Amino acid sequence: MHGLLNLKNLKTDQILDILSLASSIKGGRSLSYSGKRMATLFYENSTRTHNSFLMAMMKLGIQFADINVAGSSVSKGETLYDTVKTLEAIGFDGVVIRHSQNEYYTELENVNMAILNAGDGSGSHPTQSLLDLMTIHEEFGSFKGLKCCIVGDIVHSRVAHTNAEIMRRLGMEVYIAGPKEFLDDTAPVISLDEAVESCDVVMLLRVQFERNAVLSMSKEEYHAQYGLTMERVNRMKEKAIIMHPAPVNRGIEIASEAVECSRSRIFPQMSNGVYVRMAVIAMSLEGEL
Ligand code: CP
């Protein structure tokens, strides 16, 4: 099995190589994989990751099958392993998978085509972290010494877990903030007010109700205590930026007005996702991942 499963298993140089290739593609470098065929297999809903992988494939000239899981033989009880081995047997060069089970890819060791993880349960979301890193690097030109606070439903977040590990590895200081029922040992805890006044990156997370997250307060109370209000935005450091993997719940973890304010990099993050996914697909097809 090869491809991109998580960032923990990658050397720091490999991560920097992906970011460098993504930046060069964004800068105009052209790559073509017109002889290749890939599939997407999304067992969980997605707007950004799914469609930006499709866009990345289109831009690389790859022919793709966007498989409708609900209409596949999964409904007849076919396992993930048998589904993926089938795609390999009929000639695909790689598959992009999102699945609710943490580390679902451990079942796929005997698969020989590229596997690209588009999110596994509350485990990891490697391409989201890579696009976050690309966005931070574009903004600040380096990682070392930057302070980031990840705010909100940390415990259910594959983004928080992936980002904290890799950001620390790249020399960033990482903190978490939010109600105690959403915090774990991912990073030291600070208050949101301390975060907005001291951090270079304030990264908001949505409350993941679909993973059984329970709010111990009303949405209005959550917004007042743990949401990025415009009053908090105005207290951020001069060059500090707002990030969010999205989807955004406007008015809960972030004020609607803050989503597109001058500090926000939420939509640029999504744009960078296409370049990062092009880089990851290219390196996987070349056997470099
Ligand atoms: N950020 C992210 O993973 O969004 P989607 O769930 O829409 O893919």
Boltz pocket constraint, residues with backbone or C-beta under 6 A from the ligand:
constraints:
  - pocket:
      binder: B
      contacts: [[A, 45], [A, 46], [A, 47], [A, 48], [A, 49], [A, 50], [A, 118], [A, 119], [A, 128], [A, 245], [A, 246], [A, 247]]
      max_distance: 6.0
